[in-house]
Amino acid sequence: MTTSATRPSITRLAPAPGTAQAVMTDLREFLAFKIGNEEYGVDILRVQEIRSYEKPTTIANATGELLGVMNLRGVIVPILDLRLKLGQTAVQYDHLKVVIVLHIGQRTVGMVVDGVSDVLTLEREQLRPVPALRGNVKPEHLLAIGSVGPRMLILLDIEKFLAKSVASDTPATSH
């Protein structure tokens, strides 16, 4: 017997002018992780693996959230500090930090977080629209706010959120 697993699509409802961003409609699983006191979630289908933090090889003149690169079974993976990407202060990197290795488009990238909580399955009723916010995260980089009992998760559209941090596979052309 052959079965095929298909990835559910993300469907967004068009938000009304001046209102919060629309909510996803499909049942989804998210990896929950912490940055400071906040809990975030990322689509579990984007996650390749979770690793203990190891100091990456630094890149000369690297700026911003890029901590360096690591060799992951022959693949050179850029390591980003998600805390810095979110505009928070840097912290001491120790054995308690975790690297989530993700597939973003055709690229593999690692993001350092404070810790991983669990994998949550969220249904439509547990997803709330993203309110209009000012800050380091644009509303279009968020899928929804997940509500699990007393917990609130900020669900990132990780591909959009990291788009400028992850170099494109398409070579630049000049005209």
PyMOL commands that set and color helices and strands:
alter all, ss='L'
color gray80, all
select helices_A, chain A and resi 44-46+82-85+124-126+139-141+158-161
alter helices_A, ss='H'
color red, helices_A
select strands_A, chain A and resi 28-35+38-43+47-52+66-72+75-81+98-104+107-113+115-122+127-128+142-148+151-156
alter strands_A, ss='S'
color yellow, strands_A
deselect
rebuild
show_as cartoon
